[in-house]
Amino acid sequence: MAYSEKVIDHYNNPRNVGSFPKEIPGVGTGLVGAPECGDVMKLQIKVNLDTGVIEDAKFKTFGCGSAIASSSLATEWLKGKSVDEAMKIKNTDIVNELKLPPVKIHCSVLAEDAIKAALADYRGKWGKKEVAAGAATS
Amino acid sequence: MALKFPIFMDSHSTTPVDPRVLEVMIPYFTEKFGHPGSRNHPFGWEAEAAADKAREQVAKLIGARDPKEIVFTSGGTEAINLALKGVAEMYREKGTHIVTTGIEQRAGLDVCKRLERQGYQVTYVPVGADGLVDVEEVRKAITDKTILISVMFANNEIGTIQPIAEIGKLAKQRAILFHCDGTQAVGKIPVDVEAMAIDLLSCTAHMIYGPKGVGALYVRRKNPRVRIASMIDGGGHERGMRSGTVPVPLTVGFGKAAEICREAMAEEGARLKALRDKLQDKILSSLDEAYLNGHPEKRLPHNLNVSFAYVEGESVLMGLNKEVALASGSACTSATLEPSYVIAALGVGSELAHSSIRFGLHRFTMEEEVEYVGDRTVQVVTRLREMSPLYELAKEGVDLKSIHWKAE
């Protein structure tokens, strides 16, 4: 199967590979997929608790090149977005950007799941503080 | 020697035509173009003689007593289809049960599935963790309705060599026909249909440095005389077992390829085994949690199959595929999303099945290429592990099985 140039680029130069310690304030972690399915993505966001903006994002992925590219792209898109904006990222956006063929659409679905899981984790851990901070500044 | 890219290390899928093979084929495309079935003029006689010589060369390679036992087909897939369907149809009155293994190549498994839909019963004998079929399991699977045992000589992914002579002996004792898929083994390791009591043997030219488009089914003529129903109707070529004009140029190439393999086998096998062992040592000694798939000794000399824990097979290939042609049992290389059924059959766990890479050396593989591929494989796996969440968790001491994974 031939890969699109964007997939190859993300595979060769993955953006934002790495991990944040989970206890850092504002960090939300999503771990999705399963080893026996051949795909596992860990995606983390670091939200500025004062502004509610995602300042940084990191990923680690076990999976094919398209899975690596989908999660790498996701971290790029997350940076600078508010949590609400980040909720709107759809797997189809990833499919279009990376020109994923039909057999690789599940990679984009997994990336969307990872984003949602990281956001949910963040909200569960730090959401109240964000709201409180937001209220204090308004 | 300067390396030439991409390096071909996928010799279980196909092999390049040996220049000596090509050379003898060429005249049969142009000036010696006759139809071997034309009995009334020199063009036909010449073509028939050429096809018969090839028949002899192939027969010799597999230890067949009589060249007439060689039926030319379009390749291994057709030979397997002809053997299984041909026997099933011909011996239906006698019984409707077939014994095979779960790791046959697709052609074998798919024909069996079709036969099951047509009312036959098939027992798929499992293999052990080393990929070996237990002859006792085969024995236990036999019923009074069994008409055929079909076991591959050597596996196309893990290269494991089955106890063919023992299975042949068992089949003979029970008066059951024995088909062996020799696609990967013929020409590479000794195959002897007499000594191993094989009644039907499938093979293909392009796996032994011959052309694509021709293969053969050995059909025993004596002790017992095997009869098969033909699958293709027509002019009654190949003693009525396979109608269709014999592709003389391809057949001539097949014969020459068989002759070269027979002469070179011992030396070539030893050379490739030494190179394979070097590649294996490099990879297994440089990386933790890299696991050899298949039997460590009972294995084709040019085969190496390794699972790299915590990285997915296709991503490894992607890191190498500009420079090296390899294959993976990973689901992501196929359209099915299911990982290799062969690796899965070893019971290694499907996460390792997703991580398997197959290396296949061949006649033209150079030592420098092996060194290069070994180094690059280690680099790529190391890089991918640095971005693998599973590797990170494992290094933190987390038991991956303790995590409740949410499968899609």
Interface residues (C-beta under 8 A of the other chain):
Chain A: M1 Y3 I8 Y11 P14 V17 S19 L31 V32 G33 A34 P35 E36 C37 G38 D39 V40 M41 K42 F59 K60 T61 F62 G63 C64 G65 S66 A67 I68 V103 K104 H106 V109 L110
Chain B: Y310 V311 E312 E314 S315 M318 G319 S330 A331 C332 T333 A335 L337 P339 G349 S350 E351 H354 E386 M387 S388 P389 L390 Y391 E392 L400 I403 W405 K406 A407 E408
